[in-house]
Amino acid sequence: MAEPDPTVDAATPEAAPTVVVSHLSVTYQVLGGDRRGTPGRQDEGRSLRRLLRPGTGERTREVHAVKDVSFIARHGESIGIIGRNGSGKSTLLRAVTGLIPPAKGKVWVAGEPSLLGVNAVLINKLSGERNIYVGGQALGLTTAEIDEKFDDIVEFSGIGDAVHLPMSTYSSGMGARLRFAISTAAAPDVLMIDEALATGDASFRQKSAERIESIREAAGTVFLVSHSNSNIREICDRVLWMDQGRLVMDGPTEDVLRAYEATLPKQKPRKRDDAPDEPDVPGTVRWTGPTRFQTSREITRATWDPGVRACFVVSVQSMAMARMVAPVAAQLGWPMLWVRPGAIPAATHDELGRLAPERVIVVGGEEQVSAQTYGRIEDLVGGTVERLGEDDPPRTAARLLRAFPPRDTSTVYVAHPDNSGGTPVASLQAARTGRAVVVCDAGSPGEELAAALAEVQPRRLALLGYEEEWPTDVIDRLRRATGAEVEFSAQGGPMARAAALWEDVEPGGQVIVSGASALEMLTATAAAGHTGTPVLLLTSGRLPDLVRARLERLAPSQIVLSGSVEALPPDLRQSLGELVPPAQAPVEASRAQ
């Protein structure tokens, strides 16, 4: 790849560049440049004449697939590429990965880009198992690393025992899911996805979106080519609009999508925020929307009236930060709102305007919430806006502890970045008990966090995960800093741990049943702290016995399904409705006063 051209795009250096494209042009030579109309018997005649006249060759014409395109992509960005068919979207991706040579211009990529497309070809004669090793080694993984990730790849793809069969026996969906699982196993520096999220059922699309989010948390860059604007809205904080090979617009997701959608043929109006098309189930309501941001908006809209004292704004790029904020928000009774590093999603924009907070606390540094996004928040709200913390989670943890000391200092939950992207039950536990969650680097707790923990003086540190996930020197450093006992809280599944939190709650009232999406569950955690409403967790679209037993004891007057329809499907809603006592009339989802 060529060195970056310093004349390209004077974007603010909010993070290190991962991809620099400078005046890129890509051309193809296409046969049949003199043809008109559609193929048919006329072509057969031409073919016969070419055989009879050897001197007459097939004419070619030059197609300019990409024309003078320039942009810079940075660490942590998720960039959508949109445009009509034939606009050059896929060609642009392939040129960036080096699969197509540029006719003009330069491309520079930091690290090894990984192109994931539903049309990518695996080796059909080999088994899925063998393809996992071939694909993993192509991504730079060692055999030992592939061994470690093998079960996760198979489980994520959902192909089960078919992993031992030749790829030629797979359906197109099975093959596409396996490709996605392999391609994302190594968390590449630059991941390029060409319509891959259109493959598989709704549940797999949700898992795919969550996997992409975890790659972004690892400071990678994601490009997504999609004809689904909802996918773009869900995943991307920036969009490139291509038309006839040219870059028409480059900017925040909502700005570009609104401009692009204005050029599309008018369709019958449809409310994107409509409730799912399913029968009402007495005793239940939904807080949901087409995207995670819209679902979170429905949670805050049902919980808080306008004129809140304060709210937190956190970035979807770092669930580590969000897991620390949720217990604080729950204890203070403040809502949590979500942004992307470089954009405010429309749903969050609406809620900031509706809530009209007197104070907004933006958590994290400029890699998490850019200066531009911070400025837009200032323009939007009438109250004060302040930034708390940095891009480094341990330093932010220290400042959260000092700014908002936990009510119960007996125990502090400690996560490290590698396990902070999982189901955030510890945040719910901390919110319920008035405790704190902090994130500690796997290699060192850091001076500032160690000092802040020493000031709290907890009797116990509950380290999330298994003991082997924590280096001995980090454990010893935490012990010396706090004098606390160290325990490991890997016991019990997330659904059981969530259900156990509400043993002493009186029957009756509202209960929230949340899906496993971290963003939605953390928003529900903050809401539950404000209202005192129990929150139960479902990690699949079914109702296990342990959750059913807890609901039967709580005898709720209303069950709220908080999460996507894919995570909490209509048949589950029906099952939940059967657990609402008949004598209890359904009530409106009310806001706490």
DRENKE-398536 format. One record per residue (C-alpha): residue number from 0; residue in one letter; x negated, y negated, z. Coordinates in steps of 0.05 Angstrom, whole numbers, plus 5000, padded with zeros to 4 digits. Example, Ala and Ser with C-alpha at 12.3 -4.5 7.8 and 13.67 -1.06 7.14 Angstrom:
2
 num residuo   xx   yy   zz
   0       A 4754 5090 5156
   1       S 4727 5021 5143
***
This chain:
593
 num residuo   xx   yy   zz
   0       M 5000 5000 5000
   1       A 4977 4929 4986
   2       E 4959 4879 5041
   3       P 5015 4832 5061
   4       D 5022 4767 5023
   5       P 5019 4709 5072
   6       T 5065 4668 5027
   7       V 5124 4714 5039
   8       D 5181 4687 5081
   9       A 5164 4641 5137
  10       A 5206 4678 5189
  11       T 5193 4665 5262
  12       P 5145 4719 5287
  13       E 5191 4747 5340
  14       A 5158 4816 5334
  15       A 5103 4848 5294
  16       P 5120 4859 5220
  17       T 5130 4932 5198
  18       V 5149 4920 5126
  19       V 5128 4862 5081
  20       V 5157 4858 5011
  21       S 5129 4803 4966
  22       H 5161 4787 4898
  23       L 5176 4860 4885
  24       S 5202 4881 4816
  25       V 5217 4952 4794
  26       T 5233 4972 4722
  27       Y 5255 5036 4688
  28       Q 5248 5060 4616
  29       V 5316 5088 4596
  30       L 5328 5131 4534
  31       G 5385 5114 4486
  32       G 5378 5039 4489
  33       D 5414 5030 4423
  34       R 5477 5069 4442
  35       R 5546 5039 4450
  36       G 5609 5069 4479
  37       T 5617 5135 4514
  38       P 5582 5200 4498
  39       G 5620 5248 4454
  40       R 5616 5283 4387
  41       Q 5582 5221 4360
  42       D 5521 5238 4404
  43       E 5520 5309 4375
  44       G 5515 5279 4306
  45       R 5458 5234 4326
  46       S 5422 5294 4356
  47       L 5430 5333 4291
  48       R 5405 5274 4250
  49       R 5343 5269 4295
  50       L 5328 5342 4281
  51       L 5336 5332 4206
  52       R 5295 5267 4208
  53       P 5234 5281 4252
  54       G 5207 5211 4243
  55       T 5265 5178 4279
  56       G 5252 5178 4354
  57       E 5298 5161 4411
  58       R 5299 5087 4427
  59       T 5286 5064 4497
  60       R 5305 5002 4535
  61       E 5277 4971 4598
  62       V 5322 4966 4660
  63       H 5303 4916 4714
  64       A 5328 4953 4776
  65       V 5296 4905 4827
  66       K 5279 4834 4810
  67       D 5232 4789 4849
  68       V 5253 4811 4920
  69       S 5217 4786 4982
  70       F 5230 4796 5056
  71       I 5196 4814 5122
  72       A 5222 4868 5170
  73       R 5199 4870 5242
  74       H 5194 4920 5299
  75       G 5261 4935 5331
  76       E 5304 4910 5273
  77       S 5359 4950 5242
  78       I 5371 4924 5171
  79       G 5430 4941 5127
  80       I 5426 4938 5051
  81       I 5492 4926 5016
  82       G 5517 4915 4945
  83       R 5558 4946 4891
  84       N 5537 5009 4854
  85       G 5476 4997 4811
  86       S 5454 4935 4850
  87       G 5385 4965 4866
  88       K 5395 4985 4939
  89       S 5367 5056 4935
  90       T 5313 5036 4887
  91       L 5289 4984 4937
  92       L 5283 5036 4991
  93       R 5245 5084 4947
  94       A 5197 5029 4926
  95       V 5183 5011 4999
  96       T 5168 5084 5015
  97       G 5120 5089 4956
  98       L 5162 5138 4916
  99       I 5170 5088 4859
 100       P 5113 5043 4836
 101       P 5128 4969 4831
 102       A 5123 4935 4763
 103       K 5104 4870 4798
 104       G 5094 4846 4869
 105       K 5067 4878 4932
 106       V 5092 4922 4989
 107       W 5059 4932 5056
 108       V 5083 4981 5108
 109       A 5056 4991 5179
 110       G 5057 5065 5196
 111       E 5088 5121 5156
 112       P 5159 5108 5129
 113       S 5209 5165 5129
 114       L 5263 5166 5077
 115       L 5326 5203 5095
 116       G 5379 5212 5041
 117       V 5435 5261 5030
 118       N 5405 5278 4962
 119       A 5337 5295 4991
 120       V 5315 5365 4970
 121       L 5294 5417 5020
 122       I 5265 5484 5002
 123       N 5327 5526 4989
 124       K 5291 5593 4990
 125       L 5265 5582 5061
 126       S 5305 5589 5124
 127       G 5328 5529 5164
 128       E 5277 5550 5217
 129       R 5220 5548 5168
 130       N 5244 5481 5139
 131       I 5242 5451 5209
 132       Y 5168 5467 5213
 133       V 5154 5444 5142
 134       G 5192 5380 5152
 135       G 5162 5367 5221
 136       Q 5091 5376 5196
 137       A 5106 5328 5139
 138       L 5125 5277 5192
 139       G 5058 5287 5226
 140       L 5082 5332 5284
 141       T 5038 5388 5308
 142       T 5064 5459 5313
 143       A 5066 5451 5389
 144       E 5107 5388 5383
 145       I 5155 5421 5335
 146       D 5162 5480 5383
 147       E 5182 5430 5437
 148       K 5233 5395 5393
 149       F 5260 5457 5357
 150       D 5320 5471 5402
 151       D 5340 5397 5402
 152       I 5338 5395 5326
 153       V 5381 5457 5319
 154       E 5430 5433 5372
 155       F 5435 5363 5342
 156       S 5447 5390 5272
 157       G 5501 5438 5297
 158       I 5481 5494 5250
 159       G 5473 5546 5305
 160       D 5449 5615 5285
 161       A 5450 5594 5212
 162       V 5381 5565 5226
 163       H 5353 5635 5211
 164       L 5388 5639 5143
 165       P 5361 5612 5077
 166       M 5379 5540 5062
 167       S 5413 5564 4998
 168       T 5469 5593 5041
 169       Y 5484 5525 5074
 170       S 5541 5479 5057
 171       S 5521 5409 5035
 172       G 5542 5382 5103
 173       M 5499 5432 5141
 174       G 5439 5415 5099
 175       A 5449 5341 5107
 176       R 5457 5347 5183
 177       L 5393 5388 5187
 178       R 5355 5337 5145
 179       F 5378 5282 5190
 180       A 5358 5320 5253
 181       I 5288 5336 5224
 182       S 5276 5266 5197
 183       T 5292 5232 5263
 184       A 5257 5282 5309
 185       A 5192 5244 5305
 186       A 5221 5174 5315
 187       P 5183 5146 5254
 188       D 5157 5075 5253
 189       V 5202 5059 5194
 190       L 5264 5101 5181
 191       M 5303 5091 5116
 192       I 5372 5121 5111
 193       D 5409 5125 5045
 194       E 5483 5139 5058
 195       A 5465 5195 5107
 196       L 5516 5171 5159
 197       A 5572 5186 5109
 198       T 5557 5260 5118
 199       G 5588 5302 5171
 200       D 5649 5293 5215
 201       A 5663 5233 5259
 202       S 5629 5265 5319
 203       F 5565 5275 5280
 204       R 5567 5204 5253
 205       Q 5571 5179 5325
 206       K 5512 5222 5346
 207       S 5474 5196 5286
 208       A 5486 5124 5306
 209       E 5462 5139 5377
 210       R 5399 5173 5350
 211       I 5384 5112 5308
 212       E 5393 5068 5369
 213       S 5342 5109 5407
 214       I 5292 5100 5349
 215       R 5302 5025 5354
 216       E 5289 5029 5429
 217       A 5221 5060 5411
 218       A 5206 4995 5373
 219       G 5218 5026 5304
 220       T 5251 4994 5244
 221       V 5313 5023 5211
 222       F 5338 5009 5141
 223       L 5409 5033 5124
 224       V 5439 5034 5054
 225       S 5513 5044 5060
 226       H 5579 5028 5025
 227       S 5613 5030 5094
 228       N 5613 4960 5123
 229       S 5637 4989 5190
 230       N 5572 5030 5193
 231       I 5532 4968 5177
 232       R 5568 4928 5231
 233       E 5558 4984 5282
 234       I 5484 4994 5271
 235       C 5451 4933 5238
 236       D 5433 4865 5264
 237       R 5411 4839 5196
 238       V 5434 4851 5125
 239       L 5403 4845 5056
 240       W 5455 4835 5000
 241       M 5432 4861 4933
 242       D 5466 4845 4867
 243       Q 5441 4865 4798
 244       G 5372 4877 4827
 245       R 5366 4810 4862
 246       L 5367 4792 4935
 247       V 5428 4747 4941
 248       M 5429 4736 5016
 249       D 5388 4756 5077
 250       G 5415 4740 5146
 251       P 5455 4761 5208
 252       T 5503 4818 5196
 253       E 5569 4782 5203
 254       D 5546 4722 5162
 255       V 5524 4765 5103
 256       L 5582 4814 5107
 257       R 5634 4758 5107
 258       A 5602 4727 5045
 259       Y 5597 4795 5010
 260       E 5668 4815 5028
 261       A 5695 4750 5000
 262       T 5670 4772 4931
 263       L 5705 4840 4933
 264       P 5773 4853 4901
 265       K 5830 4835 4947
 266       Q 5860 4895 4983
 267       K 5922 4903 5025
 268       P 5907 4869 5091
 269       R 5890 4917 5147
 270       K 5875 4900 5219
 271       R 5808 4932 5237
 272       D 5824 4925 5310
 273       D 5889 4965 5307
 274       A 5898 5020 5358
 275       P 5887 5091 5332
 276       D 5944 5119 5290
 277       E 5970 5169 5341
 278       P 6034 5177 5382
 279       D 6037 5141 5448
 280       V 6027 5187 5507
 281       P 6064 5165 5570
 282       G 6018 5148 5627
 283       T 5958 5134 5582
 284       V 5929 5075 5544
 285       R 5867 5066 5501
 286       W 5813 5014 5505
 287       T 5780 5026 5438
 288       G 5761 4996 5372
 289       P 5728 5015 5306
 290       T 5658 4999 5333
 291       R 5624 5003 5401
 292       F 5624 4927 5405
 293       Q 5698 4924 5394
 294       T 5711 4979 5444
 295       S 5670 4941 5496
 296       R 5710 4878 5480
 297       E 5774 4916 5494
 298       I 5746 4937 5562
 299       T 5728 4866 5582
 300       R 5793 4837 5552
 301       A 5834 4885 5596
 302       T 5794 4870 5659
 303       W 5776 4796 5662
 304       D 5817 4733 5652
 305       P 5786 4671 5620
 306       G 5744 4626 5663
 307       V 5697 4677 5695
 308       R 5644 4652 5742
 309       A 5587 4685 5703
 310       C 5570 4742 5655
 311       F 5509 4781 5633
 312       V 5487 4786 5561
 313       V 5444 4846 5543
 314       S 5415 4874 5479
 315       V 5435 4940 5448
 316       Q 5362 4949 5430
 317       S 5343 4968 5502
 318       M 5389 5013 5542
 319       A 5334 5013 5594
 320       M 5351 4940 5609
 321       A 5426 4952 5606
 322       R 5423 5009 5656
 323       M 5392 4963 5706
 324       V 5442 4907 5694
 325       A 5506 4948 5698
 326       P 5502 4961 5774
 327       V 5487 4888 5787
 328       A 5545 4866 5744
 329       A 5591 4916 5779
 330       Q 5571 4891 5848
 331       L 5580 4818 5829
 332       G 5645 4830 5790
 333       W 5616 4799 5726
 334       P 5627 4826 5655
 335       M 5571 4853 5611
 336       L 5571 4831 5538
 337       W 5527 4859 5483
 338       V 5486 4828 5427
 339       R 5436 4851 5376
 340       P 5366 4820 5378
 341       G 5380 4775 5319
 342       A 5456 4768 5319
 343       I 5519 4762 5360
 344       P 5570 4813 5337
 345       A 5639 4784 5321
 346       A 5671 4821 5379
 347       T 5621 4792 5429
 348       H 5628 4723 5398
 349       D 5703 4727 5409
 350       E 5695 4749 5482
 351       L 5645 4695 5499
 352       G 5694 4644 5472
 353       R 5754 4675 5509
 354       L 5719 4686 5576
 355       A 5688 4615 5576
 356       P 5638 4634 5631
 357       E 5609 4580 5675
 358       R 5542 4615 5673
 359       V 5510 4664 5624
 360       I 5449 4705 5642
 361       V 5412 4732 5581
 362       V 5370 4792 5603
 363       G 5304 4807 5568
 364       G 5253 4771 5526
 365       E 5256 4748 5454
 366       E 5245 4817 5425
 367       Q 5310 4837 5459
 368       V 5349 4773 5447
 369       S 5316 4727 5397
 370       A 5309 4652 5407
 371       Q 5359 4642 5350
 372       T 5411 4687 5383
 373       Y 5398 4652 5450
 374       G 5411 4585 5417
 375       R 5476 4609 5387
 376       I 5499 4631 5456
 377       E 5483 4561 5482
 378       D 5523 4530 5426
 379       L 5582 4576 5439
 380       V 5592 4570 5514
 381       G 5604 4507 5554
 382       G 5568 4532 5617
 383       T 5495 4541 5632
 384       V 5453 4594 5597
 385       E 5390 4622 5626
 386       R 5341 4678 5609
 387       L 5322 4729 5662
 388       G 5263 4776 5652
 389       E 5218 4795 5594
 390       D 5215 4848 5541
 391       D 5178 4892 5591
 392       P 5230 4932 5631
 393       P 5190 4939 5696
 394       R 5179 4864 5701
 395       T 5252 4852 5686
 396       A 5270 4903 5740
 397       A 5228 4865 5790
 398       R 5263 4800 5774
 399       L 5332 4831 5777
 400       L 5316 4859 5846
 401       R 5294 4791 5871
 402       A 5349 4751 5839
 403       F 5405 4799 5858
 404       P 5384 4843 5918
 405       P 5425 4907 5923
 406       R 5477 4912 5978
 407       D 5451 4981 5998
 408       T 5375 4984 6001
 409       S 5371 5054 6029
 410       T 5361 5085 5960
 411       V 5335 5059 5894
 412       Y 5343 5099 5829
 413       V 5281 5098 5786
 414       A 5281 5115 5711
 415       H 5226 5114 5660
 416       P 5238 5089 5588
 417       D 5240 5160 5559
 418       N 5299 5181 5601
 419       S 5335 5113 5603
 420       G 5370 5125 5538
 421       G 5410 5185 5564
 422       T 5479 5185 5596
 423       P 5476 5129 5647
 424       V 5509 5164 5705
 425       A 5456 5137 5753
 426       S 5481 5066 5737
 427       L 5552 5088 5755
 428       Q 5526 5120 5819
 429       A 5487 5056 5837
 430       A 5548 5013 5822
 431       R 5592 5056 5866
 432       T 5544 5054 5925
 433       G 5518 4983 5918
 434       R 5447 5006 5900
 435       A 5397 4987 5846
 436       V 5369 5021 5784
 437       V 5299 5002 5761
 438       V 5258 5024 5701
 439       C 5186 5042 5712
 440       D 5134 5056 5659
 441       A 5115 5129 5654
 442       G 5042 5111 5662
 443       S 5045 5059 5717
 444       P 5100 5024 5758
 445       G 5066 4957 5747
 446       E 5043 4907 5800
 447       E 5106 4863 5798
 448       L 5155 4921 5804
 449       A 5114 4954 5860
 450       A 5114 4889 5899
 451       A 5189 4879 5889
 452       L 5204 4950 5912
 453       A 5161 4938 5973
 454       E 5204 4877 5991
 455       V 5268 4919 5985
 456       Q 5238 4972 6032
 457       P 5281 5031 6009
 458       R 5280 5095 6051
 459       R 5287 5138 5989
 460       L 5268 5133 5916
 461       A 5310 5178 5870
 462       L 5269 5190 5808
 463       L 5313 5207 5749
 464       G 5294 5270 5712
 465       Y 5251 5330 5730
 466       E 5188 5327 5771
 467       E 5144 5348 5713
 468       E 5166 5286 5674
 469       W 5132 5240 5725
 470       P 5056 5234 5730
 471       T 5029 5248 5800
 472       D 4992 5182 5804
 473       V 5056 5143 5790
 474       I 5093 5181 5845
 475       D 5036 5167 5893
 476       R 5035 5093 5875
 477       L 5110 5087 5888
 478       R 5103 5122 5955
 479       R 5046 5076 5976
 480       A 5082 5013 5954
 481       T 5147 5029 5990
 482       G 5133 5082 6043
 483       A 5196 5116 6018
 484       E 5211 5190 6008
 485       V 5211 5210 5935
 486       E 5264 5258 5908
 487       F 5283 5280 5838
 488       S 5355 5273 5816
 489       A 5359 5321 5758
 490       Q 5408 5367 5793
 491       G 5479 5371 5767
 492       G 5508 5353 5700
 493       P 5532 5281 5686
 494       M 5606 5298 5687
 495       A 5600 5332 5755
 496       R 5558 5275 5784
 497       A 5609 5223 5760
 498       A 5668 5263 5788
 499       A 5635 5271 5856
 500       L 5633 5195 5866
 501       W 5708 5190 5878
 502       E 5721 5242 5932
 503       D 5745 5191 5983
 504       V 5790 5151 5936
 505       E 5864 5149 5953
 506       P 5911 5181 5902
 507       G 5950 5137 5855
 508       G 5929 5077 5814
 509       Q 5889 5073 5750
 510       V 5832 5119 5729
 511       I 5784 5105 5671
 512       V 5760 5165 5630
 513       S 5699 5144 5590
 514       G 5663 5176 5531
 515       A 5589 5189 5534
 516       S 5566 5129 5493
 517       A 5519 5089 5538
 518       L 5543 5022 5514
 519       E 5616 5036 5527
 520       M 5604 5071 5593
 521       L 5560 5015 5621
 522       T 5613 4964 5602
 523       A 5665 5008 5638
 524       T 5618 5012 5698
 525       A 5617 4936 5705
 526       A 5693 4934 5697
 527       A 5704 4989 5749
 528       G 5661 4950 5799
 529       H 5706 4889 5789
 530       T 5771 4927 5798
 531       G 5752 4986 5842
 532       T 5777 5034 5790
 533       P 5747 5105 5788
 534       V 5709 5123 5725
 535       L 5703 5195 5701
 536       L 5659 5218 5645
 537       L 5671 5266 5587
 538       T 5611 5286 5546
 539       S 5652 5324 5494
 540       G 5722 5318 5466
 541       R 5751 5368 5515
 542       L 5775 5368 5587
 543       P 5731 5413 5631
 544       D 5758 5443 5695
 545       L 5717 5399 5742
 546       V 5744 5335 5712
 547       R 5814 5363 5710
 548       A 5810 5381 5784
 549       R 5787 5310 5802
 550       L 5844 5279 5762
 551       E 5895 5325 5794
 552       R 5871 5302 5863
 553       L 5870 5228 5843
 554       A 5942 5235 5815
 555       P 5934 5171 5774
 556       S 5992 5127 5755
 557       Q 5955 5112 5690
 558       I 5895 5141 5654
 559       V 5854 5095 5609
 560       L 5814 5126 5552
 561       S 5753 5082 5545
 562       G 5713 5101 5484
 563       S 5718 5118 5410
 564       V 5773 5162 5383
 565       E 5719 5210 5359
 566       A 5694 5219 5431
 567       L 5764 5220 5462
 568       P 5809 5250 5408
 569       P 5886 5249 5407
 570       D 5893 5320 5432
 571       L 5851 5302 5493
 572       R 5896 5242 5506
 573       Q 5955 5289 5505
 574       S 5922 5334 5557
 575       L 5905 5275 5601
 576       G 5977 5249 5597
 577       E 6001 5315 5626
 578       L 5961 5300 5689
 579       V 5999 5235 5704
 580       P 6054 5252 5755
 581       P 6123 5246 5722
 582       A 6149 5202 5779
 583       Q 6097 5150 5762
 584       A 6121 5103 5707
 585       P 6066 5079 5660
 586       V 6041 5009 5677
 587       E 6006 4956 5637
 588       A 5930 4956 5641
 589       S 5924 4896 5688
 590       R 5866 4850 5700
 591       A 5838 4842 5770
 592       Q 5853 4775 5801
***
